[in-house]
């Protein structure tokens, strides 16, 4: 079933989950065991993130170095196939512009079509480590809007009927010069054929409500699903703003700093903050809440139990 049909047909709000493909070496059973605790809450679909191949330099006998491309994680397509083999849940693999050509995308879409997967998330992806700015792969896409258009072209030529999700940034994408331009770029993705939007994580719900208002004013009418991640360590109040260009509310950062060095107290604060966020979002009528699990089940389980 397509995500957009799930959104439109659900009588009440529901949770969805996002997981990270495991590093190579883990078995299929280990992967499925890590996901099983979530299935108690009957998630409508599970997103699987995509990670660029990494570059490493291998020393040679003559003292020079050879560049080698290394894939450290299991592919999102393989993860989707494994999960579908055991659980009855829709899968949403992420597709990224970085590191892929148009031909690569078409091959992956063919594989997804073969597996019976009809949902994808189209994202530009991050820069390679060490790059200041995103550099598209020759023969690939520079922006997610171009990828959305490419997926729609594939459907016309090769068959298939995909539901496409895209990302939105309540606090603005860090590369956008202003919020107006950021919204205009999001509108391009929708105009090219995106069916719905999932937001970047945020910790102040007013940012989400303001974002939705600005999207609607700009003529974006597709569903906008809030993305939530519970903070689980003090280190994250430093890392998350650096990695995702988001704000941590002062009340939250003060509470975590006050709780330090107690890891358990910090973990509890993160859970309670996320529960409060979710209850407020549900009271405002959001159609669903998307949880960034980062492969950790315990805190998200507690939030789901309290809110759903």
Buried (B, 14 or more C-beta within 10 A) or exposed (E): EBBBBBBEEEEEBBBBBBBBBBEEEEEBEEBBEBBEEBBEBEBBBBBBBBBBBBEEEEEEEEEEEEEEEEEEBBBBBBBBBBBBEBBEBBBBBBBBBBBBBBEBBBEBBBBBBEBEBBBBBBBBBBBBEEEEEBEBBEEBBEBBBBBBBBBBEBBEEEEBEBBBBBBBBBBBBEBBEEBEEBBEBBBBBBEBBBBBBBBBBBBBBEBBBBBBEBBEEBEBEBBBBBBBBBBBBBEBBEEBBEEBBBBBBEEBBEBBEEBEEEEEBBBBBBBBBBBEBBEBBBEEEBBBBBBBBBEBBEBBBBBBEBBB
